[in-house]
């Protein structure tokens, strides 16, 4: 269910002006989830030890919410700030 919310938030962040940067949080979260799964599986552990991975998923969701609520700074805005 959270994956669907993350996909929707990614679409809104993309439309908000973040473009390919909107794909980074979900991509990083997915990659880290795969790596953690492989490491736990290779070490013979169980998923009971991976409860902290849920926190990673919540962090990804929070980052996407922030990206949806704020527009990225454009290059023109930063140049005008430097001139002042």
N, C-alpha and C positions, 0 to 999 in steps of 0.2 A: 504494500500500500504506500509506503514511503517512497519507493522507487517511482511510482506514478506521479507523486507530488514533486519529486526532484526533476523529473522530465518536464513537467508543466512549468516549474519555476525556471528551468533552463531556457525554455522557449520564450518566456516573458523577459528574461534577462537579455537574451539575444535581440529581441525586438526593442529593448530599452536602449540599445546602442553598444552593448558589450561585445557583440559579434562572437569571434572564436574564443575570447576569454571566458565566455559563459560556459564553455565546455570543460574548462579546466577543473572546477571543483568536482563535478560528477566523474570525470576521467581519473582524477587522482584518487578519489574515494574508491572507485571500482578497482583500480590497480592495486591499491593497498589492501583491499579486501581479498583479492585473489592471492596476493603474496602471503598474507596472514593465513589463509586457508591452506595453501601449499606447505607452509612451514609447520603448521599444526598437524597436518596429515603426514608429513615426512617424519616428524618427531614422534609419531604414535600417540599424540595427545587427543583429547576429545573437544567437542565444541563447548563444553562447560567452562573451559578456560578462556574462551574468547568473548566473554560478555562485554568487555571494554570496546569491542568493535562497533557496538551500537552507538557509543559516544562519537565515534568517527562519522557515522552516518548522520547523526544530529548536527555535528559541526558543518558538514557539507550542506545540509538544509539551511542552516543559519546563514552561511556565506551566500547561498543563492538568494535568500530573502533580502539580504543587504544589497546584493547586486540588482535585484528587482526594484528596490526602493530608491536607489541612488543612480544617477546617470554618471557615466565615466567622464573624467575631465578631458576636454579636447585639447589639442595642441595649441589652438588659438588662445584659449583661456589661460594656459600657463605662460604664453609669451606676453600677454597683456599684464599678468601679475608681476612678471619680472621687470617690465618697463617702469612700473610705478615704484 
